[in-house]
Protein backbone atom coordinates (compact mmCIF):
# COMPACT_ATOMS: atom_id res chain seq x y z
CA UNK A 1 0.00 0.00 0.00
CA UNK A 2 1.52 3.30 -1.07
CA UNK A 3 1.21 6.28 1.18
CA UNK A 4 -0.88 9.05 -0.29
CA UNK A 5 0.58 12.50 -0.71
CA UNK A 6 -1.49 15.60 -0.13
CA UNK A 7 -1.06 18.90 -1.96
CA UNK A 8 0.07 21.37 0.68
CA UNK A 9 0.91 24.47 -1.35
CA UNK A 10 2.89 26.06 -4.14
CA UNK A 11 6.37 27.59 -4.27
CA UNK A 12 8.34 29.61 -6.80
CA UNK A 13 10.80 27.28 -8.52
CA UNK A 14 12.13 29.72 -11.13
CA UNK A 15 14.41 32.65 -10.34
CA UNK A 16 11.37 34.92 -10.16
CA UNK A 17 7.74 35.01 -11.22
CA UNK A 18 5.23 37.80 -11.68
CA UNK A 19 1.71 36.81 -10.63
CA UNK A 20 -1.50 38.75 -11.06
CA UNK A 21 -3.30 39.44 -7.79
CA UNK A 22 -7.05 39.21 -7.42
CA UNK A 23 -7.23 43.01 -7.27
CA UNK A 24 -5.55 43.14 -10.75
CA UNK A 25 -2.12 44.34 -9.61
CA UNK A 26 1.10 42.37 -10.08
CA UNK A 27 3.43 40.95 -7.49
CA UNK A 28 6.99 39.70 -7.96
CA UNK A 29 7.93 36.57 -6.05
CA UNK A 30 11.40 35.04 -5.91
CA UNK A 31 12.75 31.47 -5.82
CA UNK A 32 11.55 29.51 -2.80
CA UNK A 33 8.74 31.90 -1.90
CA UNK A 34 5.48 30.25 -0.85
CA UNK A 35 2.47 31.29 -2.90
CA UNK A 36 -0.74 32.08 -1.01
CA UNK A 37 -3.31 31.00 -3.63
CA UNK A 38 -6.05 33.16 -2.14
CA UNK A 39 -4.07 36.28 -3.18
CA UNK A 40 -3.59 35.45 -6.87
CA UNK A 41 -5.78 34.65 -9.86
CA UNK A 42 -6.11 30.98 -10.77
CA UNK A 43 -5.14 31.74 -14.38
CA UNK A 44 -1.93 33.46 -13.31
CA UNK A 45 -0.85 30.58 -11.07
CA UNK A 46 -1.82 27.90 -13.63
CA UNK A 47 0.22 29.68 -16.31
CA UNK A 48 3.25 29.92 -14.01
CA UNK A 49 2.95 26.19 -13.26
CA UNK A 50 2.67 25.34 -16.98
CA UNK A 51 5.91 27.19 -17.81
CA UNK A 52 7.80 25.74 -14.84
CA UNK A 53 8.10 28.85 -12.67
CA UNK A 54 5.87 27.49 -9.89
CA UNK A 55 5.74 23.99 -8.40
CA UNK A 56 3.08 22.20 -6.44
CA UNK A 57 4.34 21.04 -3.04
CA UNK A 58 3.16 17.75 -1.54
CA UNK A 59 3.59 16.53 1.99
CA UNK A 60 5.97 13.64 2.44
CA UNK A 61 4.38 10.70 4.22
CA UNK A 62 6.18 9.95 7.45
CA UNK A 63 6.80 6.54 8.97
CA UNK A 64 4.08 7.36 11.50
CA UNK A 65 1.58 8.00 8.68
CA UNK A 66 2.55 4.75 6.97
CA UNK A 67 2.24 2.85 10.26
CA UNK A 68 -1.16 4.42 10.94
CA UNK A 69 -2.40 3.50 7.45
CA UNK A 70 -1.15 -0.08 7.91
CA UNK A 71 -2.84 -0.32 11.33
CA UNK A 72 -6.12 0.93 9.84
CA UNK A 73 -5.90 -1.64 7.03
CA UNK A 74 -5.14 -4.41 9.53
CA UNK A 75 -8.09 -3.38 11.71
CA UNK A 76 -10.39 -3.38 8.68
CA UNK A 77 -9.21 -6.86 7.66
CA UNK A 78 -9.69 -8.14 11.22
CA UNK A 79 -13.21 -6.70 11.35
CA UNK A 80 -14.14 -8.39 8.05
CA UNK A 81 -12.69 -11.69 9.26
CA UNK A 82 -14.56 -11.43 12.59
CA UNK A 83 -17.82 -10.65 10.78
CA UNK A 84 -17.38 -13.75 8.60
CA UNK A 85 -16.65 -15.88 11.67
CA UNK A 86 -19.70 -14.50 13.48
CA UNK A 87 -21.92 -15.15 10.44
CA UNK A 88 -20.68 -18.74 10.16
CA UNK A 89 -21.27 -19.31 13.88
CA UNK A 90 -24.80 -17.93 13.62
CA UNK A 91 -25.64 -20.33 10.76
CA UNK A 92 -24.17 -23.44 12.43
CA UNK A 93 -26.72 -25.61 14.29
CA UNK A 94 -26.33 -25.67 18.05
CA UNK A 95 -26.22 -28.97 20.03
CA UNK A 96 -29.64 -28.13 21.51
CA UNK A 97 -31.11 -27.76 18.02
CA UNK A 98 -29.78 -31.19 17.00
CA UNK A 99 -31.72 -32.90 19.80
CA UNK A 100 -35.01 -31.12 19.25
CA UNK A 101 -38.02 -32.21 21.34
CA UNK A 102 -40.03 -33.02 18.21
CA UNK A 103 -37.79 -35.97 17.41
CA UNK A 104 -38.22 -37.60 20.84
CA UNK A 105 -41.26 -39.75 21.42
CA UNK A 106 -43.64 -38.78 24.16
CA UNK A 107 -43.51 -40.92 27.31
CA UNK A 108 -45.99 -43.77 27.23
CA UNK A 109 -46.55 -43.68 23.48
CA UNK A 110 -45.39 -46.35 21.10
Phi, psi and omega in degrees: 000123178274141178287139180276143176255145182245136176293123183248348180165193179224147175226159176282124180254340175277178178299319179200158176216146175250120180245146178274129179278166181293341176266017173073016172264181180239148178227135176270133176232144185247163186317131177089351182289135173287150182246111175283105187301331181292345182268343188239157178289148179299319182298318181297314180292316180299320178296315180298324176294315184296332180261006173084015179270342181229140178241148171279141180248130179246149176288151177264125180296136179267169177298325178297319179295316180297319179295320179294319178296319179295319179297320178295319178295319178296318179296320178296315180297320179295322179294319178295316179296318179295320179297320178294319178296316179297320180294319179294321180293325180290330181276337183289138178291144179272159178301326179293326180288330180293323180257064183287149182297336182292334182275346179273144177277148181290147179298137177086357179255147180233000000 
